[in-house]
Amino acid sequence: MKMPDMSNFSFSDPSKYGFEANMTRDEAAQILGVKKYSKKPEVMQAYKTLMRMNHPDTGGSPYIAAKVNEAKDLLVTGKNASGSNRNW
């Protein structure tokens, strides 16, 4: 098996390779598939749809469910997982 060329590899775009350490509003919107400043009902609808598919009780990933919850909380309340307000 031939190895891919990694000479120009970079983690400069975290959205391509995983989650950022502290979730941003942009990342939360990407996870839920909504716009960055969506209204609460739109965020909640997207959240419910994703949780139906990814809830750990129905065979989904606990990690993905936690990220979906974190994204919903950030977009609805404006607070990250640590509870601090985000400035935007």
Buried (B, 14 or more C-beta within 10 A) or exposed (E): EEEEEEEEEEEEEEEEEEBEEEBBBEBBBBBBEBEEEBEEEBBBEBBEEBBEEBBEEEEBEEEBBEBBBBBBBBBBEEEBEEEEEBEE
